[in-house]
Each structure stands twice: as C-alpha cells, then as structure tokens.
Amino acid sequence: MELAKRVQSLTPSSTLAITAKAKALKNEGLDVIGLGAGEPDFNTPKFILDAAYKAMEEGKTKYTPSGGLPELKQAIANKFERDQGLTYHQDEIIVTTGAKHALFTLFQVLLNPGDEVIVPVPYWVSYPEQIKLAEGTPVFVEATEENEFKLTKEQVEQAITSRTKAIIINSPSNPTGVMYTKEELKAIGEVCLQHHVLMISDEIYEKLIYGDEEHTSIAQLSNDLKENTVIINGVSKSHSMTGWRIGYAAGPEKIIKAMTNLASHSTSNPTSIAQYAALAAYTGSDEEIEQMKEAFQERLEKLYEWIIDIPGISCVKPKGAFYLFPNAKEAAIGCGFESVDDWVKALLEEELVALVPGSGFGSADNVRLSYATSLDQLEEAAKRIKRFVNKHSR
C-alpha cells in the first residue's frame, strides 16, 4: 500500500533521532550525557499536580468545549492583560493539545497549496514540516550569526512574494535562545503590514528570559500589529508541563473560529484534567517558576563559559530559552571530520555526549545543547567535549 504523498516528504526529527540513539546507549549501561532534551528537568510544581488531582476527584474528566474550558481561556486572557497589556476575548483564544498542535492547526486553516511562509533559519524542526503538511511552501531566509540569528526588515522585504501568506517569529528562539528587540520587531512588523503578511509569533519561551532583558510580543507594539498577529504559547516550558500537552493560540476571531472548528473534528478537545492543571498554573503562585528560571540562568552562565573555552567553538550568547547553539565547524574540521554531523556522531560514540546537529535546524555548522540538566552533568559534558576536541585536533 502506498502512503499519502503528504507524509512521504517529511524529514524525521533530528532531536528525536539523537535522543533515541543516546537512550539505546544508556540501555546498554553506558554513562551517556544527553543534551538534546527540549524540556525542563524539573517536575511540574506541586500546586499544579494538586489541582489536577482535585479535578479528577471532582469528576472533571469529561469532554470540554473544543476550543478549551471557558475559565482557562479567561485565565489566558488575564495573563495577556497582566503580562503584555493585550486585550483578548475568549472567542479570540483557542486552547490546544500543546503549542505544536496550535501551530499545526493554524497552518491547516491558513494555507492553500503553494502559499508561502517565511521561515527564519535556524528554525525549530517542525515549522517546515507542518507547513508542507498544509500544502504550503516554506521559504527559508538565513538569519546570520553576525546578526545574532535574527532577520532584518530588509531580508523580510526581499523574501516576500505575491504568494507570501505569513512569517514565523520565534522569540526567544529554539534553537538559538536569542530574542528580538522591540525596535527589530517593529521594523519587521511594518513590512508585514505593508504587504498584508500574517505574523505568527511563537512565544513558548517568553517566561525563560535572563538578565535585565524583557520579553516583547510583536502584537503589543500597535493595534494594527495585534490584528495581524497570531500568538502561539503554552505552559509546557514556563511551568515544566511538557507532558500535559496544553498550548494555545490568540489572534483574529475569524482565524481562531476556523481553528476551533478543525479541532472539533480532530482532537475533540484538549485533555480535561490537563486543562484544569493549566488553569492552576495561570492562577497560582509563580514562586517555583522563578526558582526554575534562576537555576536555568546559573546553568547558562557557566555552560556558556565552558563551551567557548573549547578550541574551534564559538557561540552567540543566548538571552532566553534553555539552549546554546554554538558554531562547531572549525572544531569539526580541525578534528578531521568532513561535517559537524559526523563530528556529533563520533562525539556520542567516543565520549557518550549527545548533542543535536544543527543541520536539523537548517544550520549545518552548529549544534544545539540543552542546559535542561544538572550543573554537574553540564560540567562533565563540557569536559568530555573538550577532551574529544583535543584528542582529535591535528
């Protein structure tokens, strides 16, 4: 039986592939350090667990509205008002089975065959695949390391054609951890408004920002930009709730209504218990969340110093998320490997350190390191990488 053409062109996730390889080696009893995880290593805060248990005890285990519980949608609206001064009504919000499902559903209702979506490179691995599944065309535009992996308004203008339907802005970014400034967002937004290009603002890492930096959503810069933006977010990263699968989208009512209709024929609704847990996340204390953030910041500072001390490796210092995205091309060549992918494979086999090749994110010269693990593990990983490079350097 021949499979549908829409799935035959999909590229396997490089994140999942390296994680599977590392897991197989661990199962052999080897001391593998995995830096591929895209999720916090902390458990979900107890007050959220308690809220979920209470919901189960009270019998809140039935279907909910397809677009999400009204009280959760209101909590999300309150969060937008509190954090960003944005006003959204419940009919402008949909709760989804994770932020990934929000993006998938958005592309399905937005794109017709041949419609183009501008995708900055490096990109999160699922963006281009989801666009292709909706019969759209990802248009890749390289955001250079010299510009901290951020697109300029000139690049956006040059990439726009008569088929351009949308652009993705991911700030803070996976895989780079970099963040757009208010001025940079405004400049890109003005270009998009001029050409009637929808902005898809992926803000899943908005709570994980370090130092004195503050998160800015492109939607909060003007009412015109808000009306031309769909925000994607969720509780997975901010509240260490990856497995609960609760995300959401906020944007123009017409788009949200279409997404809700589609969801009603696909997932029916996000898991009821997980929605009550997310409700607690957005109405409860942020104390444990701040502690998690402080731990990530400490890890970032130390891992960054350890990594840039390795010969042949350079790195744009991130301002958010929990990833480093260093350039390892010089190190790989210096070690006698033809590509960074080969270097990563050998590193895992010899030193049992699992990194994610940047090729999966569209940047073949880089690797992604997650610091969502203990400082001891991060320090040991950095030592092993440095030892590997010194051993193979010619």
ZICOR-V941216 format. One record per backbone hydrogen bond with DSSP energy under -1.0 kcal/mol. NH is the residue of the N-H (numbers start at 1). CO is the residue of the C=O. E is the energy in kcal/mol with one decimal. If there is no record, write none. Layout:
nh co e
NH CO E
NH CO E
This chain:
nh co e
7 4 -1.4
10 7 -1.0
17 13 -1.9
18 14 -2.2
19 15 -1.8
20 16 -2.3
21 17 -2.0
22 18 -2.4
23 19 -2.4
24 20 -2.2
25 21 -1.9
26 22 -2.2
27 23 -2.4
29 26 -2.3
30 25 -1.7
32 30 -1.8
33 352 -2.9
35 354 -2.7
48 45 -1.1
49 45 -1.7
50 46 -3.0
51 47 -1.4
52 48 -2.0
53 49 -2.3
54 50 -2.6
55 51 -2.1
56 52 -2.0
57 53 -2.5
58 54 -1.9
59 56 -1.7
60 55 -2.8
61 59 -1.8
68 65 -2.1
73 69 -2.6
74 70 -2.1
75 71 -1.8
76 72 -2.4
77 73 -2.3
78 74 -2.6
79 75 -1.9
80 76 -2.2
81 77 -2.1
82 78 -2.6
83 79 -2.9
84 80 -2.2
86 80 -1.7
92 89 -2.3
93 90 -1.5
94 249 -2.3
95 67 -2.8
96 247 -2.8
98 96 -2.2
102 98 -1.4
103 99 -2.2
104 100 -2.5
105 101 -2.6
106 102 -2.2
107 103 -2.6
108 104 -1.9
109 105 -1.9
110 106 -1.5
111 107 -2.3
114 135 -2.2
115 112 -2.6
116 163 -2.8
117 137 -2.1
118 166 -2.5
119 139 -3.0
121 141 -2.7
123 361 -2.1
127 124 -1.7
130 126 -2.6
131 127 -2.1
132 128 -2.3
133 129 -2.1
134 130 -1.2
135 132 -2.0
136 131 -2.7
137 115 -3.1
139 117 -3.0
141 119 -1.9
143 121 -3.4
148 145 -2.1
149 144 -3.0
150 147 -1.1
156 152 -2.0
157 153 -2.5
158 154 -2.2
159 155 -1.5
160 156 -1.1
164 161 -1.3
165 116 -3.4
166 116 -1.3
167 198 -2.1
168 118 -2.2
169 200 -3.0
171 202 -1.3
173 178 -1.8
177 173 -2.1
185 181 -2.3
186 182 -2.3
187 183 -2.0
188 184 -2.1
189 185 -3.0
190 186 -2.2
191 187 -1.4
192 188 -2.2
193 189 -2.5
194 190 -2.0
195 191 -1.5
197 192 -2.8
198 165 -2.1
199 228 -2.6
200 167 -3.1
201 230 -2.3
202 169 -2.6
203 232 -3.0
206 203 -1.9
208 205 -1.7
210 319 -2.5
220 217 -1.6
221 218 -1.1
226 222 -2.1
227 223 -2.3
229 226 -1.5
230 199 -2.6
231 250 -2.9
232 201 -2.7
233 248 -2.4
235 246 -1.8
239 235 -2.0
241 236 -1.6
244 241 -1.1
247 96 -2.2
248 233 -2.7
249 94 -2.2
250 231 -2.0
251 92 -2.0
256 252 -2.3
257 253 -2.7
258 254 -1.7
259 255 -2.3
260 256 -2.3
261 257 -2.3
262 258 -2.2
263 259 -2.5
264 260 -1.9
265 262 -1.3
266 263 -1.3
268 263 -2.1
269 267 -2.8
275 271 -1.9
276 272 -1.8
277 273 -1.9
278 274 -2.4
279 275 -2.2
280 276 -1.8
281 277 -2.0
282 278 -1.9
284 280 -1.7
290 286 -2.5
291 287 -1.7
292 288 -1.9
293 289 -2.2
294 290 -2.4
295 291 -1.9
296 292 -2.2
297 293 -2.3
298 294 -2.0
299 295 -2.1
300 296 -2.7
301 297 -2.3
302 298 -1.9
303 299 -3.0
304 300 -2.6
305 301 -1.4
306 302 -2.2
307 303 -2.7
308 304 -2.3
310 307 -1.8
313 310 -1.8
314 327 -1.7
319 177 -2.3
320 177 -1.8
321 208 -2.1
324 369 -2.5
327 314 -2.8
328 365 -2.4
331 312 -1.4
332 328 -2.7
333 329 -2.7
334 330 -2.4
335 331 -1.3
336 333 -1.7
337 332 -2.6
343 339 -1.7
344 340 -2.7
345 341 -2.2
346 342 -2.3
347 343 -2.3
348 344 -2.0
349 345 -2.0
350 346 -2.8
351 347 -2.3
354 33 -2.8
356 368 -2.0
358 366 -2.8
360 357 -1.3
361 358 -1.8
362 359 -1.3
363 358 -2.6
366 363 -1.6
367 326 -1.9
368 356 -3.0
369 324 -2.6
370 35 -2.6
371 322 -2.1
378 374 -2.3
379 375 -2.8
380 376 -2.2
381 377 -2.4
382 378 -2.4
383 379 -2.0
384 380 -2.3
385 381 -2.5
386 382 -2.4
387 383 -2.4
388 384 -2.4
389 385 -2.5
390 386 -2.6
391 387 -2.1
392 388 -1.9
393 389 -1.7
394 334 -1.9
